[in-house]
Amino acid sequence: MAGHVFMIRQESAPPWWFLSLVFLGAAYVATVTLRLLAYLAFSLHRQPKDLRSRYGAWAVITGPTSGMGRAMALELARRGLNLGLVGRDPANLEEISNTVRSLHGVETKTVVFDLSLVATPHGDEPLRQLRETVEGLDVGVLMNNAGVGEPAMAYLHEADVEAWVRMMRVNLWAVTEVTAAVLPGMVERGRGAVVNIGSASSQAIPSFPLCTIYSATKRHVHATNTRNMYVAHFSRSLHLEYASEGIHVQCQAPFFVATRMVENLAEARRLSPFTVTPGAYARAAVGWIGRGGPLCTPNVRHRLLWCAAAAAPDSVLDWFLLRSHLEQRTTLSQQIRASGAPAPS
């Protein structure tokens, strides 16, 4: 067809920035997927393990009288470990001590220690008693479980400063002091496992508004988009220091466990399929001792929630948590007014 020129239209290539975003997105999804698959395979591969013969005859656990601590005390006793129980209430310590002895036939020793008094003159004597108690025991497992979550749903200026300091003593300093009391015996025997219970509130999500000090006591630094908790950083460093001594140190970072601390959290109700019972978490937690690296989330449902949180933008998580905690704050205020009790200072 003379006189006609046919033009062939060529589609322009996508811009470089678009291809870069696609590549980064695909790499991120692949990384998360591979980690999740590896975690699930590791979780489902049952490894029979005798904690008593591997680490020692005794386990020391802080905060063993309620919630997760009680469930883990029962699970450790079920596994045949004698228990050193560290808590502040003598009657509650006696109750859990009698319970594990009657159910599982293990030995127990109790140390009355209000961990909010660590690093004060009133905490020196119970710390000395703890050191004396563990000195003659074959302590193979240390479970630093005790934690304080109150004041909660409060702005920083609303609570007494001493209340925040007590929280920091329990959540930070007590972990360090108790570990320092138990580690020498583990080093001498050349074996042991230290489990520090952290929180996904500071490891997997960017903020925890109205529970600021609680999440901050579980977080150490925030740099280059890497969030490290104090407990996680402490655990990882100790793991590297003492692995050659036969001591395994790990930080476990759970999400929602159906305890008094989280039972009224609005986000826990909304995410109820991912909330586990203390018994279910304890079975996973004790089963994970000595396995994996220095930071882990033993429960499979919690790990799935962790992956979902990692995929969501920080701004979305910030909005969701602030909305949930403001809702919970309103509910608590209404309950206080209805009961006629004075508002917390």
Disulfide bonds with the S-S distance in Angstrom:
none
